Amino acid sequence: MLERIAARLAALRKADQLRDLRMPSGIPLSSNDYLGLAAHPRLKEAIAGALDRDSRFASTGSRLLTGNHERWERLEREFADFIGVEAALYFPSGYAANIGLLSSILKPEDTVFSDAANHASVIDGIRLSHAKRVIFPHLDLNYLEDALRSDRAAGERVVVVESIFSMDGDRAPLSDLAVLCERFNASLIVDEAHTTGVVGLQGRGSVDATGRADRVLATVHTCGKALASMGAFVAGSRLLREFLINHARPFIFTTALPPYCAAHVSEAIALTREADVQRAHLKQLSEYAHRRMRAAAFDTGNGDSHIIPVILGSNETALRFASHLTAAGFAVRAIRPPTVPEGSSRLRLSMNAGLTVEDIDALMEALTSVREAEVVRE
């Protein structure tokens, strides 16, 4: 077995796909800390205050055994109120939330229609459900409409998308998707990982911003990105929450996080509600970065969000660009298959509210310099 493991690692190394845990240093361009809240002193104070007040600072079991705490139930009500839905259930990670939701509500006789660019946690949740899968080309609603029309399965039909896609930075047309799902009697699930805290009034997400919450079965909101904390919520109806408590295996069989973590997330939500200045700056900065990169003829895809892919093609080229940018003082990583399709290796640049226009100008200078060096090298 160790020989086989070594051979598989060698194959990754040969294909320039071997990963490591080195932390990039410099101006942060890989972080999901979109609002720049990760070092906010109020988060630290919230944790310290909870530890001082609570007699128990370990969960000691799953929430269905000994791990529940009034802080968790209060937090779930608080988040549901924040985004304007009936109820929410907290999971220890976004991955666990998608796995738990999709593997429990889908059955083998159902058909799930999943965007080709959906996150790995969505893909794995669907696989575990054993439902029939239809993977439609990225944001191709014509293909999706034809697939929905031609589906003859006896079970339920569910469409799953991300509101902003994590590697492309483009947005799902949620209003059009809601109309399509209503037309073909399908349910819609939206992963709001990269819009929670960033998009909409007080950062409530894209579903709330488009006014389509009543047309969506469930939304998934991670807390480890713009909310600068941990875990994730599945939000929707009270009925869905009760169902997940009884059927979602990652919830049922996972030891709960310590209750002071709930205080951290709660304070993060409060900070996010107050972060209008950061959201406005992030939006303006992202627009500026898109303009500069497209004017310089970099391939940044079709998005307009705070996630900007610089698509470079080969693994080798992406690694060289990342290495040069790191040497120039930017914290950036190359994104390669299987995270993205073959031949589309890239830099995934994450804008955050701590960056300045001057940072973007310096980045453009570095990117242009690397590209010129690539031309000379060829």
N, C-alpha and C positions, 0 to 999 in steps of 0.2 A: 504493500500500500504506500509506504513512504517513497518507493521508487516511482510509482505512478504519480504521486503528488509532485515530486521533483521534476518529472517530465512535463507535467502540465504547467508548472511555473516557468520552466525553460521555454516552453512554447509561447507563453505570454511575453517573456523577455524578448524573444526573437521578433515578435510582432509589434514591439514597442507599446505593449498594453499592460505591462507590469506596474502595479500601483504600490505606493508606500505611504507611511503616515507622517512624513515630514510636513511641518507647518510652514507655509509660505510667509515671509515677512515683508514688510513694506506697506505702501498705501493699499488699503484693503479693497480688492476687486473681486474676491471670491466669496465673501461673507454674505449670508442671508439676513444679516442684521440691518434690514432696510431702513429703519427709522433711527438707527444709532443709539438704541436704548440699552444695549447689553451691559454697559458699565455704569448705568444710572444708579446713583446712591440710594434712591428710594427702593429699588429691588433688594438690595442688600439689607436695608433697614427692615423691609417687610419680612424677610426670612428670619433675621435676628429677633424681631418682635414676636413672631410666631413661636420660635424656640423658647423664648422666655415665658410665654403664656401657657404653652401646652405642657401637660404632664407627661405626655407620650410623644416622642419624636421619631419613632419608627412605626411602620404600618403593621408589621407582624403577620400579615397574611393578605389574601385577596380581599376585595371589597365585599364579597359575599360571605366571607368568614369573619375575620377580625380587622380587616384593613379599612373598613369604611370609617368616615369621620364627618362631623357636621361641616367641616371646611369644604369637603368635596361636594356635598349636596348644595351648599350655599353657592359655591363657585359655578356649578352647572346651571343653577337658576340665574345667576348673574350673567353668564355668557349668553344664555337663551334670550334674556331680556336685551342684551347688547345688540344682537343681530336681528331681533324681532321675530323669534319663532317660539313654539310652545315649550320645547324641551331640548336638552343637550345631555350627552353622556361623555365623560372624560376617559380617554385612553392614554397609556403611558408614552405613546409615540404616534406620529402620523402614519407610519408603516402599520402599526398595530390597529389603528383606526380603520384604515382601508381594508386590511385583511379581515378584521372582525365584521365590518359592515357587509362586504360583498360575499364573503364565504357563508354568512348566515342567512341573508335574505334571499339569495339566489338558490334555485333548485335545479337538478339535472334537466328537467323538462322546460326550463326557461331559456330565453335567448338574450344574451347581453351584447350590446353594440358598443365597442370600445374604440376610441380614437387611437390611431397608430402611434401617436406621440405620448400616450399616457404614461405616468410614472410606474416604476417597477412594482410598487406596492399595490397599485390598481391591477396590474397584470397578474400578480401572484394571488390576489384575492379572488379574481375571476377564475383562475386555474383551480384553486381549492374548492370552488363551488361546484365544479363539474357541469356547469351550465354550457349550453351551446354558445360558441364565441363567433362573433362577426367583427373582425378588425377592419375598420374603414379607413381609407387614406386620410392623412392628417387634414382635418377641417374640410373634408370634401362632403358637403351636405347633399349634393346630388346623388353621390354614391350611397350615402346613408338613407336617403329617401327611397331609393330603389330597393335597398336591402330590407327596409321596414315593410315596404309594399309586398315584397316577394316572400317574406317570412311566413311559414305556415305552421310553426310550432304551436303546440297546444297550451304552453305555459305563458308566463308573464314575459313582457319585453321591457328591457331596461337599457337606457343610453347613459354612458359614463364619459365625462370629459373633465379636463382641468380648465379653470376659468382663465388663468394665465399659465401657459405651458413652461415647465421648468427649464428646458434646454433650448427652446426656440424664442421664448419671450413674447409670443403672439397670443391673441385673446380668442377664446371661443365665442361665437355669436349666440349668446345665451337666449336672447329674445327669439331668434329664428329657430333655435333648437327646441325651445319650449312650445312653439307653435307646431313644429314637426311632431313632437312627442304627443301633443294633444290630438293631433290629426290621426295618428296611428295607434292611439291608446297605449303609449309606452310611458314608463316612468323615467325621470331624469335625475341623475346624481351628479353633483359638481364638487370637484376637489378644489377648495379655495386656498390651498397652501400658500400661494405666492400673492394673493390679494388681501388676505386677512391683515388688517392694520394699515393697508396701503391704499386700497380703492374704496370709494364711497364715503358717505357721511360718517365721520369718526372712524373710518377704516373698517366698516362692517362687511366689506367684500363686494364682489361683482354681482352676485345674485340680488342682494338688497339694492344695489345701485341701479339695476335694470328693472326693479319692481316686479320680479318674477318669483318671489319666494313662495307664493301660493301654488306655483306650477312645478316645484322641485320636491322630489321625495326626500332627499337628504343632501346636506352639504358637509364637507369635512374641512376643518380649520386647524391647521397646525399652529402650535404656540412657540415653537423653537426658532421661528424666523423673525418677522417683524415684531412679534410680541416678546422676543428676547427672554423666553422662559423654557418650558419643556412640555411635552405631551401634545394631545390633540383632542378636539371635540368632534363628535358626530352630532349634527343638529337637525332637528325636524319636528315631528309630532311627538306627543306623549306616548302614543301607541308604539311608535318606532323605538323610543327609549326603553320602554318596558320589554319589548321583544329582544333588543340587544342585550339587556341585562340577563335574559334567560337563555340566549342562543349564541352570543358572540364569544367564541372560545378564547381569543386573546384577552377579553375582559374577565371572563369567568375564572380562567386558570393562571392569571398573572398576579403576582404579589403587588399590591397597591404601592404607589410612591408614598413617601412619608408625608404627613399632613402639612408640614411647613411648605412643601412644594405648592400646595394650593394657595397659600398666602402670596407666594412669588407670582403665580399666574394671575391672581386677582389684582395685584398691584400693577402688573404689566398691562392688563386690560384698562385700568384707570389711566395709566400713562398714555396708552394708545388713543384713548378718547380725547386726550388733551393735545395730541400731536399734529394739529392742523398746520403749523408752521413747517414742521419736518416733512409732512406729506407734500405741501406745496413746493418746497425746495427740491425734494426728490423728483417730482414731476418735471419741473423746469430743467433740472440737471440732466435727466434722462432724455428729454427732448433735445437739449443742446448736444449731448453725446451722439445721439442718432444722426443729427444733422451733420456733425463733423465727420463721422465715420462714412456716411453715405457720400458726402461730398468728396471724400478721399478714395472712393470706389472700393471700400471694404465690403465684403458680402456679410450683411448682418441679418439676412432673412427678411421676413415680412412683419416683424413685430414693432411695437412702439412703446413697450413697457420699460421698467427698470432693469429687466434682464435682457442683455444684449449679447447675442452670439456673434463671434467673429469666426466665420466658417472658413477653414483653411484646407481641408481635404485629407491629406495623409496624416497618420499618427506622427511620423517623423517631423513633418513641418510644424504641427501644433506643438510638439515638445520643444522644438527650437525657438519658436516664438515665445513660449512660456519662459524658457530659460533666459532669453535676452531681456524680457520684460522684468523678470525677477532681478536680474543684475542691474537694471535701471531703477530699481526701487519700488516695484509694484508687486503686491501679493496676488498672484494669479496662477491658476492651474490649467493644464491641458485636459480637455474632456474627449475621451476616445471610446470606441466601441468596447463593450456592448451598450454603454450608456446612451450613445447616439449611433445612427446607422453607419455602416461601413462607408468610407469615403467622405464622411462629413465631420471629421475631427475638428475641434474648434477650441477657442477660448470662450469661456462663459463669463462675461463681465457683469457683475452685480453692482448696480449703482446703490449708494446709500446716502443718507442725509448728512453724513459727516464729510462727504467729499465737497470740493469746490470746483468752480469753473477752471481755475488754474491747474487743478489736478487733471482735469480732462484734457486741457491743452498739452500738458506734459505727457500724458498717455498717448495722445495723437502723435506727438513728436517721436516717442519711442516706437510706436507701431510702424510709422512710416520709415524710420531708420532700419528696423528689422526687415521690412519688406524690401528695401533697397539692397540690403546685404544678401537677401535671398536671391534677388535678380542677378547680382554679381556672382554668387555661388553657382547658379545654374549656368 
